[in-house]
């Protein structure tokens, strides 16, 4: 029997598994990516929340050091499954902001110790449509699909067992729980983590947990340009462009709450093409190379639920990361693994705890 059973193979689940193995724990990972693809495969990989100053402190505590955490992670994983150092692109982040919004951004950056300065977009990128904004030079982006492949390769080397099946029920024990799989197999462990994204509610609700989760579909495009043609991440109110080191440029993202489908749509494509051309007019004459969709773990509040499930011993959950799962994953995983191993957590558990449903 494993020491730790993790349900969900997205970025939080994988990083939690890695941290447990580094403590000498035997880990089994349950994942069904063909049926329920993790949101962290589909996203753009910006290493900051979108308009970070609009979020509460509880989210900023999980994300503010995300770029530094990812630099250390990529350094440790380089070479696994072809991961390269430049898969973390130190592009910087330009955010559209004028007037009061600009002042809020600068105040936030000062309070949280982030480098930031006012900068018109055309000053850094003459080819773009000009607008006012702020520049975060230390925020980049991670090529998330390659990172997740590297994490899976590293976990396999560490002896982590991966079970390709869908969890359909969770039966708490005196300590830990038994997870029932769609194929009929039953897996038990004294320590269990539910981190199954938008589909976590089906496992937690029968345990009497009230968490306002919902699926939120997002679509993305990929353009192929010359390396450096888009010099920085550009974030506007209507969407963003994300440059990779090799010239790939991602355009995103749509948002449709309540939709758990993963097929791209013509409507989504048209919206994203128009948004991309509004930032870089030359894209109006270029067809995107790829179009895909993913499902985010939407949440009724602006920061995730992380902690032990009320009424259980040894059953934990990491849910509700919504649009910030990737950037907050290293801190979320560290916090959860500390709780699961009886260590002193670096954050206050009360800020992230789950809530029992009213009786």
Buried (B, 14 or more C-beta within 10 A) or exposed (E): EBBBBBBBBBBBBBBBBBBBBEEEBBBBBBBBEEEBBBBBBBBBBBBBBBBBBEBEEBBBBBBBBBBEBBBEBBEEBBEBBEBBEBBBBBBBBBBBBEEEBBBBBBEBBEEBEBEBEBBBBEEBBEEBBEBBBBBBBBBBBBBBBBBBBBBBBBBEEBEBBBBBBBBEBBEBBEEBBBBBBEEEEEBBBBBBBBBBBBBBBBBBEEBBBEBEBBBBBBBBBBBBBEEEBBBBBBBBEEBBBBBBBBBBBBBBBBBBEEBBEBEBBEEBBEBBBBBBBBBBEEBEEBEBEEBBBBBBBBBEEBBBBBBBBBEBBBBBBBBBBBBBBBBBBBBBBBBBBBBBBEEEBEBEEEBBEBEEEEE
